[in-house]
Amino acid sequence: MKLRVPILLVAFVALLAVAPPAHGAATRSCKAGDLHYPFQPGGPKTFGVFKLTVEGGSCARAHRVARSWMAEFELNLLLGKVKLPRKVAGFSFKSLPPDAAQTYRERGRRGATTIRFDYRVPNG
C-alpha cells in the first residue's frame, strides 16, 4: 500500500506533462496597417482597426473579417445609425468594455476561431 500512492502520483504528474494545454490555440497578432485611415487627408492614420489578433485561425481570415466589420459599421454611420454589426462573415461579435476613448473593442467568434480588435472612430 505504501508504494501505491507514489506510483499514482508519478502517473498523474506524467499525464499532466503530456496533455495539451486546455486554453486552446495560441493568440497571433496580425498586421492591420491598411485598415487605418486619417481624420484629414495627409494626416496621421489614427483611426480604424488596431490590435488585430486571432486564435485558432489565420491572419488572412482575421483581416478579411475585420475589413467586413469595418465596412458594415461605416455604412451604418453613413446612413445615420450608430449600430455595431453583430454578425459578419459567420462570426458573432460582442462588444467588450473599451480601454480608450472613441474605441470599440470587439470580439468575434465562429467555432474554434476568435478574432479581437479595437476600432477607433473620429468624433468630428
C-alpha positions, 0 to 999 in steps of 0.5 A: 500500500505504501508504494501505491500512492507514489506510483499514482502520483508519478502517473498523474504528474506524467499525464499532466506533462503530456496533455495539451494545454486546455486554453486552446490555440495560441493568440497571433497578432496580425498586421492591420496597417491598411485598415487605418485611415486619417481624420484629414487627408495627409494626416496621421492614420489614427483611426480604424482597426488596431490590435488585430489578433486571432486564435485558432485561425489565420491572419488572412481570415482575421483581416478579411473579417475585420475589413467586413466589420469595418465596412458594415459599421461605416455604412451604418454611420453613413446612413445615420445609425450608430449600430455595431454589426453583430454578425459578419462573415459567420462570426458573432461579435460582442462588444467588450468594455473599451480601454480608450476613448472613441474605441470599440473593442470587439470580439468575434467568434465562429467555432474554434476561431476568435478574432479581437480588435479595437476600432477607433472612430473620429468624433468630428 
